[in-house]
Amino acid sequence: MFTAFVMVRTDSNRIPECAEELVALDGVAEVYSVAGDWDLIVVVRVREHDDLAETIANRISKIEGIEHTQTHMAFRAYSKHDLEATFAIGFD
């Protein structure tokens, strides 16, 4: 499982629409509206490394209203919750 956090800057008039379109994409697990330098933070979780490029470069960046993105790759997850069990549901 590969996880990336994509910081997204949008046209301020399209923040909710961009969030809705983003969360509907395959590979997008969560979308957060945030305060600060970015408008949205997108959590991408995919099974294959190549799926990151497909999801981020070919889908996320093409949504109308998205002006800029910055991607951060996760190396390890530290949590009180069993993340692997949570996100492994439905995967063989």
Phi and psi restraints in degrees (range 20) as a CNS / XPLOR table:
assign (resid 1 and name C) (resid 2 and name N)
       (resid 2 and name CA) (resid 2 and name C) 1.0 -112.6 20.0 2
assign (resid 2 and name N) (resid 2 and name CA)
       (resid 2 and name C) (resid 3 and name N) 1.0 135.5 20.0 2
assign (resid 2 and name C) (resid 3 and name N)
       (resid 3 and name CA) (resid 3 and name C) 1.0 -124.0 20.0 2
assign (resid 3 and name N) (resid 3 and name CA)
       (resid 3 and name C) (resid 4 and name N) 1.0 136.1 20.0 2
assign (resid 3 and name C) (resid 4 and name N)
       (resid 4 and name CA) (resid 4 and name C) 1.0 -135.6 20.0 2
assign (resid 4 and name N) (resid 4 and name CA)
       (resid 4 and name C) (resid 5 and name N) 1.0 148.7 20.0 2
assign (resid 4 and name C) (resid 5 and name N)
       (resid 5 and name CA) (resid 5 and name C) 1.0 -112.3 20.0 2
assign (resid 5 and name N) (resid 5 and name CA)
       (resid 5 and name C) (resid 6 and name N) 1.0 120.5 20.0 2
assign (resid 5 and name C) (resid 6 and name N)
       (resid 6 and name CA) (resid 6 and name C) 1.0 -110.2 20.0 2
assign (resid 6 and name N) (resid 6 and name CA)
       (resid 6 and name C) (resid 7 and name N) 1.0 115.2 20.0 2
assign (resid 6 and name C) (resid 7 and name N)
       (resid 7 and name CA) (resid 7 and name C) 1.0 -83.3 20.0 2
assign (resid 7 and name N) (resid 7 and name CA)
       (resid 7 and name C) (resid 8 and name N) 1.0 132.4 20.0 2
assign (resid 7 and name C) (resid 8 and name N)
       (resid 8 and name CA) (resid 8 and name C) 1.0 -127.6 20.0 2
assign (resid 8 and name N) (resid 8 and name CA)
       (resid 8 and name C) (resid 9 and name N) 1.0 130.6 20.0 2
assign (resid 8 and name C) (resid 9 and name N)
       (resid 9 and name CA) (resid 9 and name C) 1.0 -107.7 20.0 2
assign (resid 9 and name N) (resid 9 and name CA)
       (resid 9 and name C) (resid 10 and name N) 1.0 131.3 20.0 2
assign (resid 9 and name C) (resid 10 and name N)
       (resid 10 and name CA) (resid 10 and name C) 1.0 -124.5 20.0 2
assign (resid 10 and name N) (resid 10 and name CA)
       (resid 10 and name C) (resid 11 and name N) 1.0 168.6 20.0 2
assign (resid 10 and name C) (resid 11 and name N)
       (resid 11 and name CA) (resid 11 and name C) 1.0 -62.0 20.0 2
assign (resid 11 and name N) (resid 11 and name CA)
       (resid 11 and name C) (resid 12 and name N) 1.0 126.3 20.0 2
assign (resid 11 and name C) (resid 12 and name N)
       (resid 12 and name CA) (resid 12 and name C) 1.0 -60.6 20.0 2
assign (resid 12 and name N) (resid 12 and name CA)
       (resid 12 and name C) (resid 13 and name N) 1.0 -21.0 20.0 2
assign (resid 12 and name C) (resid 13 and name N)
       (resid 13 and name CA) (resid 13 and name C) 1.0 -81.1 20.0 2
assign (resid 13 and name N) (resid 13 and name CA)
       (resid 13 and name C) (resid 14 and name N) 1.0 -9.1 20.0 2
assign (resid 13 and name C) (resid 14 and name N)
       (resid 14 and name CA) (resid 14 and name C) 1.0 -120.4 20.0 2
assign (resid 14 and name N) (resid 14 and name CA)
       (resid 14 and name C) (resid 15 and name N) 1.0 16.8 20.0 2
assign (resid 14 and name C) (resid 15 and name N)
       (resid 15 and name CA) (resid 15 and name C) 1.0 -56.8 20.0 2
assign (resid 15 and name N) (resid 15 and name CA)
       (resid 15 and name C) (resid 16 and name N) 1.0 -52.9 20.0 2
assign (resid 15 and name C) (resid 16 and name N)
       (resid 16 and name CA) (resid 16 and name C) 1.0 -63.7 20.0 2
assign (resid 16 and name N) (resid 16 and name CA)
       (resid 16 and name C) (resid 17 and name N) 1.0 -39.4 20.0 2
assign (resid 16 and name C) (resid 17 and name N)
       (resid 17 and name CA) (resid 17 and name C) 1.0 -65.2 20.0 2
assign (resid 17 and name N) (resid 17 and name CA)
       (resid 17 and name C) (resid 18 and name N) 1.0 -42.3 20.0 2
assign (resid 17 and name C) (resid 18 and name N)
       (resid 18 and name CA) (resid 18 and name C) 1.0 -62.7 20.0 2
assign (resid 18 and name N) (resid 18 and name CA)
       (resid 18 and name C) (resid 19 and name N) 1.0 -43.2 20.0 2
assign (resid 18 and name C) (resid 19 and name N)
       (resid 19 and name CA) (resid 19 and name C) 1.0 -60.0 20.0 2
assign (resid 19 and name N) (resid 19 and name CA)
       (resid 19 and name C) (resid 20 and name N) 1.0 -43.9 20.0 2
assign (resid 19 and name C) (resid 20 and name N)
       (resid 20 and name CA) (resid 20 and name C) 1.0 -64.8 20.0 2
assign (resid 20 and name N) (resid 20 and name CA)
       (resid 20 and name C) (resid 21 and name N) 1.0 -42.1 20.0 2
assign (resid 20 and name C) (resid 21 and name N)
       (resid 21 and name CA) (resid 21 and name C) 1.0 -67.5 20.0 2
assign (resid 21 and name N) (resid 21 and name CA)
       (resid 21 and name C) (resid 22 and name N) 1.0 -38.1 20.0 2
assign (resid 21 and name C) (resid 22 and name N)
       (resid 22 and name CA) (resid 22 and name C) 1.0 -64.4 20.0 2
assign (resid 22 and name N) (resid 22 and name CA)
       (resid 22 and name C) (resid 23 and name N) 1.0 -47.7 20.0 2
assign (resid 22 and name C) (resid 23 and name N)
       (resid 23 and name CA) (resid 23 and name C) 1.0 -66.2 20.0 2
assign (resid 23 and name N) (resid 23 and name CA)
       (resid 23 and name C) (resid 24 and name N) 1.0 -19.5 20.0 2
assign (resid 23 and name C) (resid 24 and name N)
       (resid 24 and name CA) (resid 24 and name C) 1.0 -81.5 20.0 2
assign (resid 24 and name N) (resid 24 and name CA)
       (resid 24 and name C) (resid 25 and name N) 1.0 -10.9 20.0 2
assign (resid 24 and name C) (resid 25 and name N)
       (resid 25 and name CA) (resid 25 and name C) 1.0 -76.6 20.0 2
assign (resid 25 and name N) (resid 25 and name CA)
       (resid 25 and name C) (resid 26 and name N) 1.0 142.1 20.0 2
assign (resid 25 and name C) (resid 26 and name N)
       (resid 26 and name CA) (resid 26 and name C) 1.0 -61.2 20.0 2
assign (resid 26 and name N) (resid 26 and name CA)
       (resid 26 and name C) (resid 27 and name N) 1.0 135.6 20.0 2
assign (resid 26 and name C) (resid 27 and name N)
       (resid 27 and name CA) (resid 27 and name C) 1.0 94.8 20.0 2
assign (resid 27 and name N) (resid 27 and name CA)
       (resid 27 and name C) (resid 28 and name N) 1.0 -17.5 20.0 2
assign (resid 27 and name C) (resid 28 and name N)
       (resid 28 and name CA) (resid 28 and name C) 1.0 -90.0 20.0 2
assign (resid 28 and name N) (resid 28 and name CA)
       (resid 28 and name C) (resid 29 and name N) 1.0 117.8 20.0 2
assign (resid 28 and name C) (resid 29 and name N)
       (resid 29 and name CA) (resid 29 and name C) 1.0 -89.3 20.0 2
assign (resid 29 and name N) (resid 29 and name CA)
       (resid 29 and name C) (resid 30 and name N) 1.0 -40.1 20.0 2
assign (resid 29 and name C) (resid 30 and name N)
       (resid 30 and name CA) (resid 30 and name C) 1.0 -151.6 20.0 2
assign (resid 30 and name N) (resid 30 and name CA)
       (resid 30 and name C) (resid 31 and name N) 1.0 154.0 20.0 2
assign (resid 30 and name C) (resid 31 and name N)
       (resid 31 and name CA) (resid 31 and name C) 1.0 -135.6 20.0 2
assign (resid 31 and name N) (resid 31 and name CA)
       (resid 31 and name C) (resid 32 and name N) 1.0 129.5 20.0 2
assign (resid 31 and name C) (resid 32 and name N)
       (resid 32 and name CA) (resid 32 and name C) 1.0 -118.0 20.0 2
assign (resid 32 and name N) (resid 32 and name CA)
       (resid 32 and name C) (resid 33 and name N) 1.0 133.2 20.0 2
assign (resid 32 and name C) (resid 33 and name N)
       (resid 33 and name CA) (resid 33 and name C) 1.0 -85.8 20.0 2
assign (resid 33 and name N) (resid 33 and name CA)
       (resid 33 and name C) (resid 34 and name N) 1.0 129.3 20.0 2
assign (resid 33 and name C) (resid 34 and name N)
       (resid 34 and name CA) (resid 34 and name C) 1.0 -133.4 20.0 2
assign (resid 34 and name N) (resid 34 and name CA)
       (resid 34 and name C) (resid 35 and name N) 1.0 163.3 20.0 2
assign (resid 34 and name C) (resid 35 and name N)
       (resid 35 and name CA) (resid 35 and name C) 1.0 -96.0 20.0 2
assign (resid 35 and name N) (resid 35 and name CA)
       (resid 35 and name C) (resid 36 and name N) 1.0 157.3 20.0 2
assign (resid 35 and name C) (resid 36 and name N)
       (resid 36 and name CA) (resid 36 and name C) 1.0 116.1 20.0 2
assign (resid 36 and name N) (resid 36 and name CA)
       (resid 36 and name C) (resid 37 and name N) 1.0 -150.0 20.0 2
assign (resid 36 and name C) (resid 37 and name N)
       (resid 37 and name CA) (resid 37 and name C) 1.0 -71.7 20.0 2
assign (resid 37 and name N) (resid 37 and name CA)
       (resid 37 and name C) (resid 38 and name N) 1.0 -20.3 20.0 2
assign (resid 37 and name C) (resid 38 and name N)
       (resid 38 and name CA) (resid 38 and name C) 1.0 -115.0 20.0 2
assign (resid 38 and name N) (resid 38 and name CA)
       (resid 38 and name C) (resid 39 and name N) 1.0 156.0 20.0 2
assign (resid 38 and name C) (resid 39 and name N)
       (resid 39 and name CA) (resid 39 and name C) 1.0 -94.1 20.0 2
assign (resid 39 and name N) (resid 39 and name CA)
       (resid 39 and name C) (resid 40 and name N) 1.0 -36.9 20.0 2
assign (resid 39 and name C) (resid 40 and name N)
       (resid 40 and name CA) (resid 40 and name C) 1.0 -137.5 20.0 2
assign (resid 40 and name N) (resid 40 and name CA)
       (resid 40 and name C) (resid 41 and name N) 1.0 148.7 20.0 2
assign (resid 40 and name C) (resid 41 and name N)
       (resid 41 and name CA) (resid 41 and name C) 1.0 -120.4 20.0 2
assign (resid 41 and name N) (resid 41 and name CA)
       (resid 41 and name C) (resid 42 and name N) 1.0 126.3 20.0 2
assign (resid 41 and name C) (resid 42 and name N)
       (resid 42 and name CA) (resid 42 and name C) 1.0 -110.6 20.0 2
assign (resid 42 and name N) (resid 42 and name CA)
       (resid 42 and name C) (resid 43 and name N) 1.0 128.3 20.0 2
assign (resid 42 and name C) (resid 43 and name N)
       (resid 43 and name CA) (resid 43 and name C) 1.0 -98.8 20.0 2
assign (resid 43 and name N) (resid 43 and name CA)
       (resid 43 and name C) (resid 44 and name N) 1.0 118.1 20.0 2
assign (resid 43 and name C) (resid 44 and name N)
       (resid 44 and name CA) (resid 44 and name C) 1.0 -108.3 20.0 2
assign (resid 44 and name N) (resid 44 and name CA)
       (resid 44 and name C) (resid 45 and name N) 1.0 128.6 20.0 2
assign (resid 44 and name C) (resid 45 and name N)
       (resid 45 and name CA) (resid 45 and name C) 1.0 -130.5 20.0 2
assign (resid 45 and name N) (resid 45 and name CA)
       (resid 45 and name C) (resid 46 and name N) 1.0 119.8 20.0 2
assign (resid 45 and name C) (resid 46 and name N)
       (resid 46 and name CA) (resid 46 and name C) 1.0 -134.5 20.0 2
assign (resid 46 and name N) (resid 46 and name CA)
       (resid 46 and name C) (resid 47 and name N) 1.0 159.7 20.0 2
assign (resid 46 and name C) (resid 47 and name N)
       (resid 47 and name CA) (resid 47 and name C) 1.0 -83.8 20.0 2
assign (resid 47 and name N) (resid 47 and name CA)
       (resid 47 and name C) (resid 48 and name N) 1.0 -31.6 20.0 2
assign (resid 47 and name C) (resid 48 and name N)
       (resid 48 and name CA) (resid 48 and name C) 1.0 -117.5 20.0 2
assign (resid 48 and name N) (resid 48 and name CA)
       (resid 48 and name C) (resid 49 and name N) 1.0 144.9 20.0 2
assign (resid 48 and name C) (resid 49 and name N)
       (resid 49 and name CA) (resid 49 and name C) 1.0 -57.7 20.0 2
assign (resid 49 and name N) (resid 49 and name CA)
       (resid 49 and name C) (resid 50 and name N) 1.0 -42.4 20.0 2
assign (resid 49 and name C) (resid 50 and name N)
       (resid 50 and name CA) (resid 50 and name C) 1.0 -61.7 20.0 2
assign (resid 50 and name N) (resid 50 and name CA)
       (resid 50 and name C) (resid 51 and name N) 1.0 -25.0 20.0 2
assign (resid 50 and name C) (resid 51 and name N)
       (resid 51 and name CA) (resid 51 and name C) 1.0 -67.6 20.0 2
assign (resid 51 and name N) (resid 51 and name CA)
       (resid 51 and name C) (resid 52 and name N) 1.0 -22.2 20.0 2
assign (resid 51 and name C) (resid 52 and name N)
       (resid 52 and name CA) (resid 52 and name C) 1.0 -62.9 20.0 2
assign (resid 52 and name N) (resid 52 and name CA)
       (resid 52 and name C) (resid 53 and name N) 1.0 -47.6 20.0 2
assign (resid 52 and name C) (resid 53 and name N)
       (resid 53 and name CA) (resid 53 and name C) 1.0 -62.9 20.0 2
assign (resid 53 and name N) (resid 53 and name CA)
       (resid 53 and name C) (resid 54 and name N) 1.0 -42.0 20.0 2
assign (resid 53 and name C) (resid 54 and name N)
       (resid 54 and name CA) (resid 54 and name C) 1.0 -61.6 20.0 2
assign (resid 54 and name N) (resid 54 and name CA)
       (resid 54 and name C) (resid 55 and name N) 1.0 -46.8 20.0 2
assign (resid 54 and name C) (resid 55 and name N)
       (resid 55 and name CA) (resid 55 and name C) 1.0 -70.5 20.0 2
assign (resid 55 and name N) (resid 55 and name CA)
       (resid 55 and name C) (resid 56 and name N) 1.0 -47.2 20.0 2
assign (resid 55 and name C) (resid 56 and name N)
       (resid 56 and name CA) (resid 56 and name C) 1.0 -81.1 20.0 2
assign (resid 56 and name N) (resid 56 and name CA)
       (resid 56 and name C) (resid 57 and name N) 1.0 -55.8 20.0 2
assign (resid 56 and name C) (resid 57 and name N)
       (resid 57 and name CA) (resid 57 and name C) 1.0 -76.2 20.0 2
assign (resid 57 and name N) (resid 57 and name CA)
       (resid 57 and name C) (resid 58 and name N) 1.0 -37.3 20.0 2
assign (resid 57 and name C) (resid 58 and name N)
       (resid 58 and name CA) (resid 58 and name C) 1.0 -96.0 20.0 2
assign (resid 58 and name N) (resid 58 and name CA)
       (resid 58 and name C) (resid 59 and name N) 1.0 -14.3 20.0 2
assign (resid 58 and name C) (resid 59 and name N)
       (resid 59 and name CA) (resid 59 and name C) 1.0 -119.2 20.0 2
assign (resid 59 and name N) (resid 59 and name CA)
       (resid 59 and name C) (resid 60 and name N) 1.0 -58.3 20.0 2
assign (resid 59 and name C) (resid 60 and name N)
       (resid 60 and name CA) (resid 60 and name C) 1.0 -59.2 20.0 2
assign (resid 60 and name N) (resid 60 and name CA)
       (resid 60 and name C) (resid 61 and name N) 1.0 -50.6 20.0 2
assign (resid 60 and name C) (resid 61 and name N)
       (resid 61 and name CA) (resid 61 and name C) 1.0 -68.2 20.0 2
assign (resid 61 and name N) (resid 61 and name CA)
       (resid 61 and name C) (resid 62 and name N) 1.0 -12.8 20.0 2
assign (resid 61 and name C) (resid 62 and name N)
       (resid 62 and name CA) (resid 62 and name C) 1.0 -93.0 20.0 2
assign (resid 62 and name N) (resid 62 and name CA)
       (resid 62 and name C) (resid 63 and name N) 1.0 -4.6 20.0 2
assign (resid 62 and name C) (resid 63 and name N)
       (resid 63 and name CA) (resid 63 and name C) 1.0 -71.1 20.0 2
assign (resid 63 and name N) (resid 63 and name CA)
       (resid 63 and name C) (resid 64 and name N) 1.0 132.3 20.0 2
assign (resid 63 and name C) (resid 64 and name N)
       (resid 64 and name CA) (resid 64 and name C) 1.0 -59.1 20.0 2
assign (resid 64 and name N) (resid 64 and name CA)
       (resid 64 and name C) (resid 65 and name N) 1.0 129.1 20.0 2
assign (resid 64 and name C) (resid 65 and name N)
       (resid 65 and name CA) (resid 65 and name C) 1.0 102.5 20.0 2
assign (resid 65 and name N) (resid 65 and name CA)
       (resid 65 and name C) (resid 66 and name N) 1.0 -15.9 20.0 2
assign (resid 65 and name C) (resid 66 and name N)
       (resid 66 and name CA) (resid 66 and name C) 1.0 -81.5 20.0 2
assign (resid 66 and name N) (resid 66 and name CA)
       (resid 66 and name C) (resid 67 and name N) 1.0 121.4 20.0 2
assign (resid 66 and name C) (resid 67 and name N)
       (resid 67 and name CA) (resid 67 and name C) 1.0 -100.2 20.0 2
assign (resid 67 and name N) (resid 67 and name CA)
       (resid 67 and name C) (resid 68 and name N) 1.0 -33.2 20.0 2
assign (resid 67 and name C) (resid 68 and name N)
       (resid 68 and name CA) (resid 68 and name C) 1.0 -157.9 20.0 2
assign (resid 68 and name N) (resid 68 and name CA)
       (resid 68 and name C) (resid 69 and name N) 1.0 144.2 20.0 2
assign (resid 68 and name C) (resid 69 and name N)
       (resid 69 and name CA) (resid 69 and name C) 1.0 -132.9 20.0 2
assign (resid 69 and name N) (resid 69 and name CA)
       (resid 69 and name C) (resid 70 and name N) 1.0 156.8 20.0 2
assign (resid 69 and name C) (resid 70 and name N)
       (resid 70 and name CA) (resid 70 and name C) 1.0 -141.9 20.0 2
assign (resid 70 and name N) (resid 70 and name CA)
       (resid 70 and name C) (resid 71 and name N) 1.0 126.4 20.0 2
assign (resid 70 and name C) (resid 71 and name N)
       (resid 71 and name CA) (resid 71 and name C) 1.0 -107.5 20.0 2
assign (resid 71 and name N) (resid 71 and name CA)
       (resid 71 and name C) (resid 72 and name N) 1.0 136.1 20.0 2
assign (resid 71 and name C) (resid 72 and name N)
       (resid 72 and name CA) (resid 72 and name C) 1.0 -121.5 20.0 2
assign (resid 72 and name N) (resid 72 and name CA)
       (resid 72 and name C) (resid 73 and name N) 1.0 122.3 20.0 2
assign (resid 72 and name C) (resid 73 and name N)
       (resid 73 and name CA) (resid 73 and name C) 1.0 -86.7 20.0 2
assign (resid 73 and name N) (resid 73 and name CA)
       (resid 73 and name C) (resid 74 and name N) 1.0 139.0 20.0 2
assign (resid 73 and name C) (resid 74 and name N)
       (resid 74 and name CA) (resid 74 and name C) 1.0 -90.4 20.0 2
assign (resid 74 and name N) (resid 74 and name CA)
       (resid 74 and name C) (resid 75 and name N) 1.0 137.7 20.0 2
assign (resid 74 and name C) (resid 75 and name N)
       (resid 75 and name CA) (resid 75 and name C) 1.0 -96.5 20.0 2
assign (resid 75 and name N) (resid 75 and name CA)
       (resid 75 and name C) (resid 76 and name N) 1.0 -48.3 20.0 2
assign (resid 75 and name C) (resid 76 and name N)
       (resid 76 and name CA) (resid 76 and name C) 1.0 -139.5 20.0 2
assign (resid 76 and name N) (resid 76 and name CA)
       (resid 76 and name C) (resid 77 and name N) 1.0 154.8 20.0 2
assign (resid 76 and name C) (resid 77 and name N)
       (resid 77 and name CA) (resid 77 and name C) 1.0 -111.1 20.0 2
assign (resid 77 and name N) (resid 77 and name CA)
       (resid 77 and name C) (resid 78 and name N) 1.0 132.7 20.0 2
assign (resid 77 and name C) (resid 78 and name N)
       (resid 78 and name CA) (resid 78 and name C) 1.0 -119.2 20.0 2
assign (resid 78 and name N) (resid 78 and name CA)
       (resid 78 and name C) (resid 79 and name N) 1.0 120.8 20.0 2
assign (resid 78 and name C) (resid 79 and name N)
       (resid 79 and name CA) (resid 79 and name C) 1.0 -156.8 20.0 2
assign (resid 79 and name N) (resid 79 and name CA)
       (resid 79 and name C) (resid 80 and name N) 1.0 156.2 20.0 2
assign (resid 79 and name C) (resid 80 and name N)
       (resid 80 and name CA) (resid 80 and name C) 1.0 -77.7 20.0 2
assign (resid 80 and name N) (resid 80 and name CA)
       (resid 80 and name C) (resid 81 and name N) 1.0 -17.6 20.0 2
assign (resid 80 and name C) (resid 81 and name N)
       (resid 81 and name CA) (resid 81 and name C) 1.0 -97.2 20.0 2
assign (resid 81 and name N) (resid 81 and name CA)
       (resid 81 and name C) (resid 82 and name N) 1.0 155.0 20.0 2
assign (resid 81 and name C) (resid 82 and name N)
       (resid 82 and name CA) (resid 82 and name C) 1.0 -83.0 20.0 2
assign (resid 82 and name N) (resid 82 and name CA)
       (resid 82 and name C) (resid 83 and name N) 1.0 84.0 20.0 2
assign (resid 82 and name C) (resid 83 and name N)
       (resid 83 and name CA) (resid 83 and name C) 1.0 -61.2 20.0 2
assign (resid 83 and name N) (resid 83 and name CA)
       (resid 83 and name C) (resid 84 and name N) 1.0 -40.6 20.0 2
assign (resid 83 and name C) (resid 84 and name N)
       (resid 84 and name CA) (resid 84 and name C) 1.0 -61.6 20.0 2
assign (resid 84 and name N) (resid 84 and name CA)
       (resid 84 and name C) (resid 85 and name N) 1.0 -42.8 20.0 2
assign (resid 84 and name C) (resid 85 and name N)
       (resid 85 and name CA) (resid 85 and name C) 1.0 -66.8 20.0 2
assign (resid 85 and name N) (resid 85 and name CA)
       (resid 85 and name C) (resid 86 and name N) 1.0 -38.3 20.0 2
assign (resid 85 and name C) (resid 86 and name N)
       (resid 86 and name CA) (resid 86 and name C) 1.0 -63.9 20.0 2
assign (resid 86 and name N) (resid 86 and name CA)
       (resid 86 and name C) (resid 87 and name N) 1.0 -44.5 20.0 2
assign (resid 86 and name C) (resid 87 and name N)
       (resid 87 and name CA) (resid 87 and name C) 1.0 -92.6 20.0 2
assign (resid 87 and name N) (resid 87 and name CA)
       (resid 87 and name C) (resid 88 and name N) 1.0 -0.2 20.0 2
assign (resid 87 and name C) (resid 88 and name N)
       (resid 88 and name CA) (resid 88 and name C) 1.0 -91.1 20.0 2
assign (resid 88 and name N) (resid 88 and name CA)
       (resid 88 and name C) (resid 89 and name N) 1.0 -6.3 20.0 2
assign (resid 88 and name C) (resid 89 and name N)
       (resid 89 and name CA) (resid 89 and name C) 1.0 -61.1 20.0 2
assign (resid 89 and name N) (resid 89 and name CA)
       (resid 89 and name C) (resid 90 and name N) 1.0 126.4 20.0 2
assign (resid 89 and name C) (resid 90 and name N)
       (resid 90 and name CA) (resid 90 and name C) 1.0 89.8 20.0 2
assign (resid 90 and name N) (resid 90 and name CA)
       (resid 90 and name C) (resid 91 and name N) 1.0 -7.3 20.0 2
assign (resid 90 and name C) (resid 91 and name N)
       (resid 91 and name CA) (resid 91 and name C) 1.0 -104.2 20.0 2
assign (resid 91 and name N) (resid 91 and name CA)
       (resid 91 and name C) (resid 92 and name N) 1.0 137.9 20.0 2
